[in-house]
Amino acid sequence: MKTPKCVDETIEWILSGKTTQKQIDRVNAVQQRLAEANPVKHPMANPQWVDIQQVTPNDYNPNSVASRELQLLHLSISKDGFTQPVVGSKAPSGMVEIVDGFHRYFTTKHNPDILESTHGRLPVVTISTQLGDRMEATVRHNRARGRHSVAGMAGMVFQLLEEGYTEDEVMDRLGMEAAEVARLKHITGFAKLLEDHEYTNALVSKRQILMAKEAGEKVL
Protein backbone atom coordinates (compact mmCIF):
# COMPACT_ATOMS: atom_id res chain seq x y z
CA MET A 1 0.00 0.00 0.00
CA LYS A 2 1.39 3.39 -1.00
CA THR A 3 1.82 5.85 1.86
CA PRO A 4 -0.61 8.78 1.46
CA LYS A 5 1.03 12.14 0.94
CA CYS A 6 -0.72 13.45 4.06
CA VAL A 7 1.28 11.00 6.19
CA ASP A 8 4.57 12.43 4.95
CA GLU A 9 3.23 15.93 5.58
CA THR A 10 2.26 14.93 9.13
CA ILE A 11 5.74 13.56 9.79
CA GLU A 12 7.28 16.78 8.46
CA TRP A 13 4.98 18.77 10.77
CA ILE A 14 6.10 16.69 13.76
CA LEU A 15 9.78 17.06 12.92
CA SER A 16 9.40 20.80 12.40
CA GLY A 17 8.72 21.23 16.13
CA LYS A 18 11.44 23.52 17.48
CA THR A 19 12.13 21.37 20.55
CA THR A 20 12.08 17.67 21.36
CA GLN A 21 9.25 18.26 23.82
CA LYS A 22 7.22 20.01 21.13
CA GLN A 23 7.78 17.11 18.76
CA ILE A 24 6.62 14.62 21.40
CA ASP A 25 3.52 16.73 22.04
CA ARG A 26 2.76 16.63 18.31
CA VAL A 27 3.24 12.85 18.22
CA ASN A 28 0.74 12.60 21.11
CA ALA A 29 -1.75 14.80 19.27
CA VAL A 30 -1.50 12.70 16.11
CA GLN A 31 -1.83 9.51 18.14
CA GLN A 32 -4.97 10.87 19.80
CA ARG A 33 -6.55 11.56 16.41
CA LEU A 34 -5.55 8.14 15.10
CA ALA A 35 -7.12 6.50 18.15
CA GLU A 36 -10.37 8.37 17.51
CA ALA A 37 -10.42 6.98 13.96
CA ASN A 38 -9.30 3.50 14.94
CA PRO A 39 -12.13 0.91 14.97
CA VAL A 40 -10.25 -0.91 17.76
CA LYS A 41 -11.39 0.87 20.93
CA HIS A 42 -8.87 -0.41 23.44
CA PRO A 43 -6.60 1.71 25.67
CA MET A 44 -3.53 0.51 23.73
CA ALA A 45 -4.92 2.30 20.66
CA ASN A 46 -3.85 5.57 22.26
CA PRO A 47 -0.52 5.40 24.13
CA GLN A 48 0.61 8.87 25.20
CA TRP A 49 4.07 10.00 26.28
CA VAL A 50 3.22 11.88 29.48
CA ASP A 51 5.56 14.20 31.41
CA ILE A 52 6.61 12.07 34.40
CA GLN A 53 5.97 15.06 36.68
CA GLN A 54 2.29 14.76 35.73
CA VAL A 55 2.14 11.11 36.86
CA THR A 56 1.48 10.13 40.48
CA PRO A 57 1.31 6.76 42.29
CA ASN A 58 -1.97 5.56 43.81
CA ASP A 59 -2.24 4.95 47.55
CA TYR A 60 -3.75 1.46 47.46
CA ASN A 61 -1.58 -0.82 45.31
CA PRO A 62 -0.99 -4.05 47.32
CA ASN A 63 1.67 -5.43 44.99
CA SER A 64 5.25 -5.71 46.20
CA VAL A 65 8.46 -6.21 44.23
CA ALA A 66 11.86 -7.10 45.67
CA SER A 67 14.89 -4.89 45.06
CA ARG A 68 16.43 -7.61 42.88
CA GLU A 69 13.37 -7.53 40.64
CA LEU A 70 13.63 -3.75 40.41
CA GLN A 71 17.21 -4.15 39.24
CA LEU A 72 16.05 -6.60 36.60
CA LEU A 73 13.33 -4.16 35.53
CA HIS A 74 15.95 -1.43 35.11
CA LEU A 75 18.07 -3.79 33.03
CA SER A 76 15.05 -4.81 30.94
CA ILE A 77 14.08 -1.23 30.12
CA SER A 78 17.71 -0.28 29.52
CA LYS A 79 18.26 -3.15 27.07
CA ASP A 80 14.84 -3.61 25.47
CA GLY A 81 13.20 -0.24 25.99
CA PHE A 82 9.60 0.18 27.12
CA THR A 83 7.53 -2.74 25.83
CA GLN A 84 4.53 -2.09 28.10
CA PRO A 85 2.95 1.25 28.96
CA VAL A 86 1.92 2.35 32.43
CA VAL A 87 -1.84 2.12 32.97
CA GLY A 88 -3.29 5.27 34.50
CA SER A 89 -6.45 7.23 35.16
CA LYS A 90 -6.98 10.96 34.73
CA ALA A 91 -7.61 12.65 38.07
CA PRO A 92 -9.70 15.85 38.41
CA SER A 93 -6.44 17.69 39.12
CA GLY A 94 -5.19 16.80 35.66
CA MET A 95 -2.59 14.39 37.04
CA VAL A 96 -2.46 10.79 35.85
CA GLU A 97 -2.86 8.37 38.78
CA ILE A 98 -1.15 5.03 38.24
CA VAL A 99 -3.40 1.96 38.12
CA ASP A 100 -0.69 -0.46 37.03
CA GLY A 101 3.00 0.13 36.41
CA PHE A 102 4.25 1.84 39.55
CA HIS A 103 7.59 0.03 39.33
CA ARG A 104 8.05 1.13 35.70
CA TYR A 105 7.34 4.68 36.87
CA PHE A 106 9.67 4.36 39.88
CA THR A 107 12.48 2.85 37.79
CA THR A 108 12.20 5.59 35.19
CA LYS A 109 12.00 8.44 37.67
CA HIS A 110 14.99 7.29 39.72
CA ASN A 111 17.34 6.21 36.93
CA PRO A 112 18.74 9.13 34.90
CA ASP A 113 19.72 6.88 31.97
CA ILE A 114 16.13 5.75 31.41
CA LEU A 115 14.65 9.18 32.13
CA GLU A 116 17.01 10.71 29.57
CA SER A 117 16.07 8.11 26.97
CA THR A 118 12.37 9.02 27.30
CA HIS A 119 13.04 12.77 27.47
CA GLY A 120 11.35 12.91 30.87
CA ARG A 121 8.21 11.17 29.62
CA LEU A 122 6.40 7.95 30.52
CA PRO A 123 4.30 5.85 28.11
CA VAL A 124 0.75 5.81 29.48
CA VAL A 125 -2.63 4.42 28.48
CA THR A 126 -5.69 5.52 30.44
CA ILE A 127 -8.81 3.75 31.70
CA SER A 128 -11.87 4.47 33.88
CA THR A 129 -11.72 7.08 36.64
CA GLN A 130 -14.00 5.41 39.22
CA LEU A 131 -12.19 4.31 42.39
CA GLY A 132 -13.70 0.83 42.46
CA ASP A 133 -12.90 0.30 38.79
CA ARG A 134 -9.31 1.45 39.33
CA MET A 135 -8.78 -0.85 42.30
CA GLU A 136 -10.34 -3.76 40.45
CA ALA A 137 -8.05 -3.15 37.48
CA THR A 138 -4.99 -2.92 39.74
CA VAL A 139 -5.76 -6.29 41.32
CA ARG A 140 -6.37 -7.91 37.92
CA HIS A 141 -3.06 -6.61 36.61
CA ASN A 142 -1.17 -7.63 39.75
CA ARG A 143 -2.51 -11.11 40.37
CA ALA A 144 -0.91 -12.48 37.23
CA ARG A 145 2.49 -11.47 38.56
CA GLY A 146 4.25 -10.21 41.66
CA ARG A 147 2.94 -10.56 45.19
CA HIS A 148 0.20 -8.89 47.19
CA SER A 149 1.15 -7.70 50.64
CA VAL A 150 -1.47 -8.37 53.31
CA ALA A 151 -1.27 -4.77 54.51
CA GLY A 152 -1.81 -3.48 50.98
CA MET A 153 -4.85 -5.66 50.35
CA ALA A 154 -6.28 -4.83 53.78
CA GLY A 155 -5.90 -1.12 53.06
CA MET A 156 -7.66 -1.50 49.73
CA VAL A 157 -10.59 -3.37 51.30
CA PHE A 158 -10.86 -0.76 54.06
CA GLN A 159 -10.88 2.10 51.55
CA LEU A 160 -13.62 0.53 49.42
CA LEU A 161 -15.77 -0.20 52.49
CA GLU A 162 -15.20 3.33 53.77
CA GLU A 163 -16.32 4.65 50.36
CA GLY A 164 -19.60 2.77 50.83
CA TYR A 165 -19.08 -0.36 48.75
CA THR A 166 -20.79 -3.44 50.17
CA GLU A 167 -18.88 -6.58 51.06
CA ASP A 168 -20.44 -8.33 48.06
CA GLU A 169 -19.24 -5.52 45.78
CA VAL A 170 -15.74 -5.75 47.25
CA MET A 171 -15.73 -9.52 46.74
CA ASP A 172 -16.92 -9.15 43.15
CA ARG A 173 -14.54 -6.34 42.20
CA LEU A 174 -11.40 -7.76 43.81
CA GLY A 175 -12.09 -11.44 43.12
CA MET A 176 -12.09 -12.33 46.80
CA GLU A 177 -13.92 -14.85 48.97
CA ALA A 178 -16.14 -13.77 51.89
CA ALA A 179 -13.62 -15.21 54.37
CA GLU A 180 -10.83 -13.11 52.85
CA VAL A 181 -12.85 -9.90 53.15
CA ALA A 182 -13.82 -10.75 56.74
CA ARG A 183 -10.18 -11.44 57.66
CA LEU A 184 -8.95 -8.19 56.12
CA LYS A 185 -11.75 -6.24 57.81
CA HIS A 186 -10.53 -7.65 61.10
CA ILE A 187 -6.91 -6.75 60.31
CA THR A 188 -7.77 -3.14 59.50
CA GLY A 189 -10.15 -2.78 62.44
CA PHE A 190 -13.02 -1.76 60.15
CA ALA A 191 -15.51 -4.03 61.92
CA LYS A 192 -14.38 -2.68 65.31
CA LEU A 193 -14.79 0.87 64.02
CA LEU A 194 -18.52 0.34 63.55
CA GLU A 195 -19.06 -1.75 66.67
CA ASP A 196 -21.50 -0.24 69.24
CA HIS A 197 -21.96 2.95 67.16
CA GLU A 198 -25.13 4.35 65.69
CA TYR A 199 -24.98 5.07 61.96
CA THR A 200 -24.50 8.84 62.25
CA ASN A 201 -23.20 11.52 59.93
CA ALA A 202 -19.65 10.57 60.88
CA LEU A 203 -20.17 7.10 59.43
CA VAL A 204 -21.89 8.10 56.21
CA SER A 205 -19.46 7.26 53.42
CA LYS A 206 -18.29 9.74 50.81
CA ARG A 207 -19.78 7.53 48.11
CA GLN A 208 -23.21 7.51 49.79
CA ILE A 209 -23.14 11.30 50.12
CA LEU A 210 -22.35 11.68 46.42
CA MET A 211 -25.05 9.19 45.43
CA ALA A 212 -27.60 10.99 47.59
CA LYS A 213 -26.69 14.36 46.09
CA GLU A 214 -26.97 12.97 42.55
CA ALA A 215 -30.44 11.63 43.41
CA GLY A 216 -31.47 14.94 44.98
CA GLU A 217 -31.86 13.33 48.39
CA LYS A 218 -31.01 14.87 51.75
CA VAL A 219 -28.13 13.29 53.67
CA LEU A 220 -29.19 12.86 57.30
C-alpha positions, 0 to 999 in steps of 0.5 A: 500500500502506497503511503498517502502524501498526508502521512509524509506531511504529518511527519514533516509537521512533527519534525518541524517542532522547534524542541524535542518536547514540542515534537513529542507533544505533536506525536501525542496529538496525532496519536490521539486523532488516530485512536479516535479513527481506529475501529479498535477501541482499546486503551492501547490504541492511544498510548501517550508520552506523558511528562513524568511530573504529571504522573502520580502513584496511587495509595492502594496498590498491594503489589510488592516487588523485591529490590532484585526484581527492580534491578532486573526491571531497570536492566530490561528497560535499559536493554529492550526499551519500554515494551509495556505502557503504564496504565493510568487514570486521569484525576480531576487535578489533571494528574495521571494516577497510576493503576498499574505500572508503579515500578516502571514509573519508579524505575524511570523516575529514579534512573537518569539513563532511562529518564534521559532516553524518554526525554522525561516522559512515561508511556501511558494508556488511560482507563476508567476514573471510578475508584472501584474500577481502578482498584479492580483493574490494579488487582487484575493486573497484579494477580498475574504477577508479583505478590500482594502484601497483606497490609496493601490488600487490607488497606484497599478493602478498608478504603472501598468499604469506607467509600460505601461499597458493600462486602459483596461488591468488594468480593466481586470487584477484587475477586475475593472470597467472603472469608478473605474480606472478613479477615482483612476487615478484622486486620484493619479494624473496620468491623471494630470501628462500627461496633456499638456505634449508631450510623450517624453523619460521621459514618456516612461514606463519601460515596453515599453522600455523592449518590444521595446528592446525585439523586437529589436526596437529603443526607441525614 
